[in-house]
Amino acid sequence: MTRKEYAARAQRGLWRVVGILHSVEDVLAELVEGMPDSSPEMLEYRRPYDVMLEVEGEIRCVLGDDLRPMIARLKQAATVNRRNLVKHWEETKKKRLN
């Protein structure tokens, strides 16, 4: 198998992973959407968080900081092609020379 064939196989596999991660994203978003609002005292840190607020905060952080950026990067890797790479290389080379 050539490098090009390995890359194509990996890119197809990435689309499967992206689909799974979108399903995980949907489940996490549904969990957060179904949670009741927290009290202003907890949100302003005048009272300790309860378990629900801590769980909600962690889910929101995972979605925003980890999962969605990971999905975006995997999509980028699944769609990259030789033309994109050469163009990026040329632009980077010009920047280094200036």
DAGI-V58724 format. One record per run of one state. SS is the DSSP state (alpha for helix, beta for strand, coil for the rest). FROM is the first residue (numbers start at 0). LEN is the number of residues. If there is no record, write none. Layout:
BEGIN
ss=SS from=FROM len=LEN
ss=SS from=FROM len=LEN
END
This chain:
BEGIN
ss=coil from=0 len=2
ss=alpha from=2 len=31
ss=coil from=33 len=6
ss=alpha from=39 len=4
ss=coil from=43 len=7
ss=alpha from=50 len=29
ss=coil from=79 len=2
ss=alpha from=81 len=16
ss=coil from=97 len=1
END
